[in-house]
């Protein structure tokens, strides 16, 4: 069974530096990502974790930074306990954020692979849009 890949974009009226900070600064992330605690030193090979509480249940989603160009691009592996899958390599997705600045506009492109079906793809798309529209409101206010 082949897995699906999702590509979605969010446009910010902000510099790429402001958007990058919104993606990588734990204090900012917590404000738009449902109180999630982000931990990473943003270096290739380093762990990345997202932890918190959702619907009264504690979680810690995790992965590793696979590739990074600070301020422009990051790709990390990602596994979520919420997916109901085992913590095994084949259950990890790759997620990437790419920033392209053009004048006073920055386009954030998010790519996520290893999606099992169309319903999951739609769910992921909605989550990314909701989450990063929250960041957009924070940055653009």
MDTraj code that builds the backbone (N, CA, C; nanometers):
import mdtraj as md
import numpy as np

residues = "UNK UNK UNK UNK UNK UNK UNK UNK UNK UNK UNK UNK UNK UNK UNK UNK UNK UNK UNK UNK UNK UNK UNK UNK UNK UNK UNK UNK UNK UNK UNK UNK UNK UNK UNK UNK UNK UNK UNK UNK UNK UNK UNK UNK UNK UNK UNK UNK UNK UNK UNK UNK UNK UNK UNK UNK UNK UNK UNK UNK UNK UNK UNK UNK UNK UNK UNK UNK UNK UNK UNK UNK UNK UNK UNK UNK UNK UNK UNK UNK UNK UNK UNK UNK UNK UNK UNK UNK UNK UNK UNK UNK UNK UNK UNK UNK UNK UNK UNK UNK UNK UNK UNK UNK UNK UNK UNK UNK UNK UNK UNK UNK UNK UNK UNK UNK UNK UNK UNK UNK UNK UNK UNK UNK UNK UNK UNK UNK UNK UNK UNK UNK UNK UNK UNK UNK UNK UNK UNK UNK UNK".split()
xyz = np.array([
    [0.0846, -0.1193, 0.0000],
    [0.0000, 0.0000, 0.0000],
    [0.0884, 0.1246, 0.0000],
    [0.0658, 0.2129, -0.0958],
    [0.1499, 0.3324, -0.1008],
    [0.0935, 0.4393, -0.0069],
    [0.1837, 0.5114, 0.0528],
    [0.1454, 0.6165, 0.1466],
    [0.1346, 0.7491, 0.0715],
    [0.0601, 0.8418, 0.1281],
    [0.0365, 0.9716, 0.0646],
    [0.1299, 1.0778, 0.1211],
    [0.1504, 1.1821, 0.0408],
    [0.2288, 1.2981, 0.0833],
    [0.1395, 1.4212, 0.0719],
    [0.1496, 1.5068, 0.1721],
    [0.0703, 1.6292, 0.1788],
    [0.1647, 1.7494, 0.1632],
    [0.1244, 1.8447, 0.0807],
    [0.1955, 1.9719, 0.0701],
    [0.0932, 2.0817, 0.0927],
    [0.1214, 2.1702, 0.1866],
    [0.0300, 2.2817, 0.2124],
    [0.1116, 2.4082, 0.2347],
    [0.0497, 2.5220, 0.2116],
    [0.1198, 2.6504, 0.2235],
    [0.0395, 2.7487, 0.3083],
    [0.1145, 2.8313, 0.3814],
    [0.0536, 2.9406, 0.4568],
    [0.1347, 3.0654, 0.4228],
    [0.0642, 3.1736, 0.3902],
    [0.1299, 3.2993, 0.3528],
    [0.1238, 3.3962, 0.4705],
    [0.2396, 3.4504, 0.5053],
    [0.2524, 3.5446, 0.6173],
    [0.2912, 3.6813, 0.5646],
    [0.2323, 3.7866, 0.6229],
    [0.2788, 3.9233, 0.5978],
    [0.3836, 3.9517, 0.7048],
    [0.5019, 3.8932, 0.6855],
    [0.6088, 3.9009, 0.7857],
    [0.7386, 3.8548, 0.7208],
    [0.8487, 3.8862, 0.7871],
    [0.9788, 3.8413, 0.7369],
    [0.9970, 3.6925, 0.7650],
    [1.0861, 3.6297, 0.6901],
    [1.1127, 3.4877, 0.7143],
    [1.1742, 3.4683, 0.8527],
    [1.2496, 3.5666, 0.9017],
    [1.3080, 3.5576, 1.0366],
    [1.1984, 3.5500, 1.1433],
    [1.0912, 3.6290, 1.1268],
    [0.9801, 3.6256, 1.2229],
    [0.9074, 3.4907, 1.2179],
    [0.8872, 3.4390, 1.0971],
    [0.8176, 3.3107, 1.0822],
    [0.9054, 3.1984, 1.1387],
    [1.0357, 3.2019, 1.1084],
    [1.1279, 3.0997, 1.1611],
    [1.1250, 3.0979, 1.3137],
    [1.1261, 3.2164, 1.3730],
    [1.1188, 3.2243, 1.5191],
    [0.9889, 3.1591, 1.5679],
    [0.8801, 3.1833, 1.4970],
    [0.7508, 3.1245, 1.5324],
    [0.7485, 2.9726, 1.5213],
    [0.8324, 2.9181, 1.4346],
    [0.8400, 2.7728, 1.4174],
    [0.9314, 2.7061, 1.5198],
    [1.0317, 2.7811, 1.5682],
    [1.1394, 2.7189, 1.6468],
    [1.1513, 2.7661, 1.7911],
    [1.0880, 2.8760, 1.8277],
    [1.0988, 2.9290, 1.9633],
    [0.9902, 2.8651, 2.0510],
    [1.0310, 2.7869, 2.1526],
    [0.9321, 2.7165, 2.2355],
    [0.8252, 2.8062, 2.2978],
    [0.8613, 2.9284, 2.3353],
    [0.7637, 3.0196, 2.3972],
    [0.6564, 3.0623, 2.2975],
    [0.6970, 3.0835, 2.1717],
    [0.5998, 3.1222, 2.0686],
    [0.5144, 3.0005, 2.0312],
    [0.5797, 2.8853, 2.0108],
    [0.5094, 2.7629, 1.9719],
    [0.3971, 2.7305, 2.0701],
    [0.4265, 2.7440, 2.1982],
    [0.3295, 2.7133, 2.3037],
    [0.2017, 2.7968, 2.2881],
    [0.2149, 2.9205, 2.2366],
    [0.1004, 3.0113, 2.2249],
    [0.0002, 2.9706, 2.1174],
    [0.0481, 2.9083, 2.0076],
    [-0.0452, 2.8730, 1.9000],
    [-0.0630, 2.7222, 1.8821],
    [0.0217, 2.6404, 1.9466],
    [0.0195, 2.4955, 1.9259],
    [-0.0415, 2.4261, 2.0466],
    [-0.1576, 2.4774, 2.0929],
    [-0.2371, 2.4151, 2.1992],
    [-0.1571, 2.3882, 2.3261],
    [-0.0655, 2.4785, 2.3602],
    [0.0128, 2.4641, 2.4832],
    [0.1275, 2.3648, 2.4749],
    [0.1560, 2.3163, 2.3550],
    [0.2627, 2.2171, 2.3359],
    [0.3990, 2.2708, 2.3773],
    [0.4758, 2.1846, 2.4441],
    [0.6134, 2.2179, 2.4822],
    [0.7052, 2.1568, 2.3785],
    [0.7721, 2.2437, 2.3033],
    [0.8660, 2.2024, 2.1988],
    [1.0067, 2.2013, 2.2567],
    [1.0808, 2.0926, 2.2330],
    [1.2206, 2.0871, 2.2753],
    [1.3070, 2.0400, 2.1602],
    [1.4073, 2.1203, 2.1245],
    [1.5082, 2.0817, 2.0260],
    [1.6183, 2.1868, 2.0289],
    [1.7410, 2.1439, 1.9954],
    [1.8484, 2.2439, 1.9808],
    [1.8660, 2.2812, 1.8331],
    [1.7804, 2.2276, 1.7465],
    [1.7765, 2.2616, 1.6042],
    [1.9106, 2.2375, 1.5349],
    [1.9713, 2.1230, 1.5652],
    [2.0930, 2.0809, 1.4970],
    [2.0666, 1.9454, 1.4315],
    [2.1273, 1.9242, 1.3150],
    [2.1102, 1.7979, 1.2438],
    [2.1455, 1.6793, 1.3341],
    [2.0583, 1.5796, 1.3372],
    [2.0808, 1.4603, 1.4187],
    [2.0255, 1.4695, 1.5596],
    [1.9864, 1.5890, 1.6017],
    [1.9359, 1.6096, 1.7379],
    [1.7891, 1.5702, 1.7493],
    [1.7469, 1.5319, 1.8714],
    [1.6053, 1.4991, 1.8913],
    [1.5167, 1.6238, 1.8872],
    [1.3899, 1.5998, 1.8559],
    [1.2868, 1.7033, 1.8647],
    [1.1667, 1.6365, 1.9315],
    [1.1103, 1.7023, 2.0321],
    [0.9918, 1.6482, 2.0988],
    [0.8842, 1.7562, 2.1114],
    [0.7614, 1.7097, 2.1085],
    [0.6433, 1.7932, 2.1278],
    [0.5646, 1.7251, 2.2390],
    [0.5485, 1.7907, 2.3525],
    [0.4778, 1.7250, 2.4625],
    [0.3739, 1.8185, 2.5239],
    [0.2804, 1.7571, 2.5939],
    [0.1755, 1.8353, 2.6573],
    [0.0610, 1.7454, 2.6975],
    [-0.0574, 1.8042, 2.6990],
    [-0.1778, 1.7309, 2.7346],
    [-0.2861, 1.7621, 2.6328],
    [-0.3576, 1.6580, 2.5878],
    [-0.4657, 1.6748, 2.4923],
    [-0.5822, 1.5893, 2.5394],
    [-0.6991, 1.6487, 2.5527],
    [-0.8182, 1.5770, 2.6016],
    [-0.7895, 1.5010, 2.7311],
    [-0.7132, 1.5642, 2.8204],
    [-0.6842, 1.5041, 2.9499],
    [-0.5780, 1.3955, 2.9485],
    [-0.5163, 1.3710, 2.8320],
    [-0.4122, 1.2686, 2.8216],
    [-0.2779, 1.3339, 2.7926],
    [-0.1744, 1.2912, 2.8663],
    [-0.0389, 1.3396, 2.8399],
    [0.0145, 1.2726, 2.7135],
    [0.0974, 1.3470, 2.6390],
    [0.1598, 1.2901, 2.5198],
    [0.3013, 1.3442, 2.5051],
    [0.3838, 1.2684, 2.4333],
    [0.5139, 1.3180, 2.3880],
    [0.5392, 1.2603, 2.2503],
    [0.5250, 1.3452, 2.1495],
    [0.5542, 1.3087, 2.0116],
    [0.7016, 1.3382, 1.9884],
    [0.7647, 1.2631, 1.8968],
    [0.9088, 1.2781, 1.8861],
    [0.9622, 1.2480, 1.7476],
    [1.0885, 1.2836, 1.7317],
    [1.1602, 1.2567, 1.6077],
    [1.3017, 1.3099, 1.6179],
    [1.3656, 1.3206, 1.5003],
    [1.5026, 1.3724, 1.4923],
    [1.5128, 1.4713, 1.3783],
    [1.5980, 1.5724, 1.3977],
    [1.6244, 1.6689, 1.2903],
    [1.7097, 1.5977, 1.1856],
    [1.6596, 1.5900, 1.0626],
    [1.7313, 1.5210, 0.9559],
    [1.8155, 1.6167, 0.8727],
    [1.7647, 1.7381, 0.8563],
    [1.8326, 1.8357, 0.7704],
    [1.7874, 1.9737, 0.8154],
    [1.8806, 2.0683, 0.8175],
    [1.8407, 2.2033, 0.8581],
    [1.9302, 2.3080, 0.7938],
    [1.8671, 2.4132, 0.7454],
    [1.9337, 2.5346, 0.7010],
    [1.8678, 2.6442, 0.7844],
    [1.9299, 2.6817, 0.8982],
    [1.8635, 2.7746, 0.9908],
    [1.8058, 2.8987, 0.9217],
    [1.6818, 2.9282, 0.9571],
    [1.6136, 3.0447, 0.9014],
    [1.5422, 3.0176, 0.7703],
    [1.5685, 2.9006, 0.7086],
    [1.5128, 2.8724, 0.5753],
    [1.4379, 2.7400, 0.5661],
    [1.4965, 2.6337, 0.6250],
    [1.4445, 2.4992, 0.5975],
    [1.4784, 2.4043, 0.7113],
    [1.3835, 2.3175, 0.7445],
    [1.4107, 2.2080, 0.8381],
    [1.3258, 2.0883, 0.7962],
    [1.3862, 1.9689, 0.8082],
    [1.3133, 1.8439, 0.7851],
    [1.3414, 1.7548, 0.9048],
    [1.2335, 1.7024, 0.9641],
    [1.2499, 1.6155, 1.0804],
    [1.1594, 1.4934, 1.0681],
    [1.2032, 1.3835, 1.1327],
    [1.1169, 1.2656, 1.1417],
    [1.0167, 1.2937, 1.2530],
    [0.9013, 1.2271, 1.2451],
    [0.7954, 1.2572, 1.3416],
    [0.7094, 1.1343, 1.3648],
    [0.6917, 1.1030, 1.4928],
    [0.6001, 0.9967, 1.5332],
    [0.5144, 1.0502, 1.6468],
    [0.3842, 1.0222, 1.6386],
    [0.2906, 1.0671, 1.7414],
    [0.2237, 0.9472, 1.8067],
    [0.2249, 0.9491, 1.9382],
    [0.1552, 0.8457, 2.0149],
    [0.0060, 0.8479, 1.9835],
    [-0.0465, 0.9643, 1.9450],
    [-0.1885, 0.9808, 1.9146],
    [-0.2309, 0.9027, 1.7892],
    [-0.1333, 0.8661, 1.7049],
    [-0.1657, 0.7939, 1.5811],
    [-0.2054, 0.6495, 1.6089],
    [-0.1752, 0.6018, 1.7302],
    [-0.2111, 0.4656, 1.7657],
    [-0.1244, 0.3602, 1.6982],
    [-0.0039, 0.3995, 1.6555],
    [0.0890, 0.3061, 1.5915],
    [0.2061, 0.2789, 1.6857],
    [0.2783, 0.1716, 1.6563],
    [0.3973, 0.1394, 1.7354],
    [0.5088, 0.2378, 1.7042],
    [0.5960, 0.2590, 1.8020],
    [0.7128, 0.3457, 1.7841],
    [0.8196, 0.2658, 1.7087],
    [0.8016, 0.2579, 1.5756],
    [0.8942, 0.1870, 1.4876],
    [0.9247, 0.2769, 1.3687],
    [1.0450, 0.2623, 1.3084],
    [1.0850, 0.3500, 1.1975],
    [0.9805, 0.3649, 1.0864],
    [0.9118, 0.2560, 1.0498],
    [0.8156, 0.2652, 0.9394],
    [0.6912, 0.3459, 0.9748],
    [0.6723, 0.3770, 1.1035],
    [0.5565, 0.4562, 1.1449],
    [0.5880, 0.6055, 1.1603],
    [0.7120, 0.6431, 1.1319],
    [0.7505, 0.7841, 1.1380],
    [0.7231, 0.8511, 1.0037],
    [0.6810, 0.9748, 1.0093],
    [0.6657, 1.0576, 0.8894],
    [0.7860, 1.1512, 0.8832],
    [0.8129, 1.2059, 0.7666],
    [0.9051, 1.3188, 0.7546],
    [0.8183, 1.4422, 0.7392],
    [0.8524, 1.5469, 0.8144],
    [0.7831, 1.6747, 0.8049],
    [0.8889, 1.7789, 0.7719],
    [0.8596, 1.8652, 0.6764],
    [0.9533, 1.9740, 0.6471],
    [0.8799, 2.1071, 0.6426],
    [0.9532, 2.2106, 0.6822],
    [0.9074, 2.3492, 0.6725],
    [1.0089, 2.4208, 0.5845],
    [0.9603, 2.4867, 0.4811],
    [1.0481, 2.5665, 0.3954],
    [0.9937, 2.7083, 0.3884],
    [1.0821, 2.8062, 0.4089],
    [1.0426, 2.9469, 0.4051],
    [1.0984, 3.0142, 0.2803],
    [1.0117, 3.0879, 0.2107],
    [1.0528, 3.1677, 0.0960],
    [1.0001, 3.3090, 0.1155],
    [1.0938, 3.4026, 0.1277],
    [1.0578, 3.5427, 0.1506],
    [1.0591, 3.6166, 0.0177],
    [0.9558, 3.6995, -0.0029],
    [0.9474, 3.7809, -0.1236],
    [0.8906, 3.9158, -0.0813],
    [0.9781, 4.0143, -0.0682],
    [0.9348, 4.1456, -0.0190],
    [0.8907, 4.1325, 0.1252],
    [0.7666, 4.1769, 0.1547],
    [0.7169, 4.1690, 0.2927],
    [0.6280, 4.0459, 0.3155],
    [0.6380, 3.9491, 0.2246],
    [0.5590, 3.8257, 0.2333],
    [0.6540, 3.7070, 0.2506],
    [0.6168, 3.6132, 0.3387],
    [0.6901, 3.4877, 0.3511],
    [0.5923, 3.3735, 0.3310],
    [0.6292, 3.2810, 0.2433],
    [0.5476, 3.1617, 0.2202],
    [0.6118, 3.0460, 0.2961],
    [0.5326, 2.9844, 0.3844],
    [0.5735, 2.8643, 0.4563],
    [0.5121, 2.7459, 0.3824],
    [0.5985, 2.6555, 0.3352],
    [0.5519, 2.5329, 0.2704],
    [0.5780, 2.4174, 0.3666],
    [0.4737, 2.3422, 0.3986],
    [0.4838, 2.2271, 0.4881],
    [0.4622, 2.1020, 0.4037],
    [0.5535, 2.0056, 0.4163],
    [0.5387, 1.8774, 0.3473],
    [0.5428, 1.7678, 0.4529],
    [0.4470, 1.6766, 0.4465],
    [0.4408, 1.5633, 0.5382],
    [0.4189, 1.4380, 0.4546],
    [0.5022, 1.3343, 0.4788],
    [0.4846, 1.2100, 0.4045],
    [0.4336, 1.0986, 0.4958],
    [0.4254, 0.9780, 0.4413],
    [0.3863, 0.8575, 0.5148],
    [0.2447, 0.8672, 0.5739],
    [0.1539, 0.9299, 0.4985],
    [0.0145, 0.9432, 0.5413],
    [-0.0636, 0.8234, 0.4870],
    [-0.1400, 0.7569, 0.5756],
    [-0.1980, 0.6269, 0.5369],
    [-0.3152, 0.6330, 0.4389],
    [-0.3984, 0.7383, 0.4446],
    [-0.5150, 0.7426, 0.3549],
    [-0.5656, 0.8862, 0.3384],
    [-0.6632, 0.9019, 0.2493],
    [-0.7168, 1.0361, 0.2186],
    [-0.7775, 1.1051, 0.3402],
    [-0.8460, 1.0292, 0.4261],
    [-0.9078, 1.0889, 0.5460],
    [-0.7993, 1.1438, 0.6388],
    [-0.6913, 1.0692, 0.6549],
    [-0.5796, 1.1154, 0.7386],
    [-0.5117, 1.2373, 0.6765],
    [-0.5030, 1.2362, 0.5425],
    [-0.4408, 1.3488, 0.4718],
    [-0.5223, 1.4764, 0.4948],
    [-0.6545, 1.4643, 0.4823],
    [-0.7428, 1.5799, 0.5034],
    [-0.7329, 1.6291, 0.6481],
    [-0.7287, 1.5348, 0.7427],
    [-0.7150, 1.5683, 0.8851],
    [-0.5839, 1.6450, 0.9090],
    [-0.4736, 1.5954, 0.8519],
    [-0.3433, 1.6624, 0.8670],
    [-0.3445, 1.8016, 0.8055],
    [-0.4008, 1.8116, 0.6858],
    [-0.4102, 1.9417, 0.6172],
    [-0.4836, 2.0427, 0.7055],
    [-0.5983, 2.0015, 0.7602],
    [-0.6770, 2.0905, 0.8464],
    [-0.5985, 2.1305, 0.9711],
    [-0.5267, 2.0350, 1.0311],
    [-0.4464, 2.0650, 1.1500],
    [-0.3352, 2.1646, 1.1192],
    [-0.2612, 2.1416, 1.0104],
    [-0.1530, 2.2348, 0.9741],
    [-0.2093, 2.3757, 0.9512],
    [-0.3194, 2.3842, 0.8760],
    [-0.3774, 2.5153, 0.8454],
    [-0.4249, 2.5854, 0.9729],
    [-0.4929, 2.5112, 1.0610],
    [-0.5426, 2.5701, 1.1854],
    [-0.4252, 2.6181, 1.2719],
    [-0.3251, 2.5322, 1.2849],
    [-0.2118, 2.5642, 1.3706],
    [-0.1356, 2.6866, 1.3187],
    [-0.1012, 2.6846, 1.1900],
    [-0.0194, 2.7939, 1.1383],
    [-0.0993, 2.9197, 1.1108],
    [-0.2315, 2.9103, 1.1004],
    [-0.3127, 3.0319, 1.0983],
    [-0.3096, 3.0975, 1.2365],
    [-0.2962, 3.0154, 1.3421],
    [-0.2766, 3.0697, 1.4767],
    [-0.1450, 3.1454, 1.4868],
    [-0.0390, 3.0900, 1.4284],
    [0.0910, 3.1587, 1.4252],
    [0.0792, 3.2883, 1.3442],
    [0.0103, 3.2807, 1.2333],
    [-0.0095, 3.3978, 1.1466],
    [-0.0744, 3.5121, 1.2257],
    [-0.1794, 3.4803, 1.3025],
    [-0.2465, 3.5835, 1.3839],
    [-0.1506, 3.6442, 1.4850],
    [-0.0689, 3.5597, 1.5476],
    [0.0298, 3.6088, 1.6460],
    [0.1296, 3.7046, 1.5823],
    [0.1848, 3.6624, 1.4679],
    [0.2904, 3.7404, 1.4018],
    [0.2357, 3.8690, 1.3394],
    [0.1175, 3.8601, 1.2801],
    [0.0667, 3.9735, 1.2030],
    [-0.0108, 4.0760, 1.2844],
    [-0.0293, 4.0516, 1.4149],
    [-0.1114, 4.1449, 1.4938],
    [-0.0423, 4.2769, 1.5196],
])
top = md.Topology()
chain = top.add_chain()
for i, resn in enumerate(residues, 1):
    res = top.add_residue(resn, chain, resSeq=i)
    for name in ("N", "CA", "C"):
        top.add_atom(name, md.element.get_by_symbol(name[0]), res)
traj = md.Trajectory(xyz[None], top)
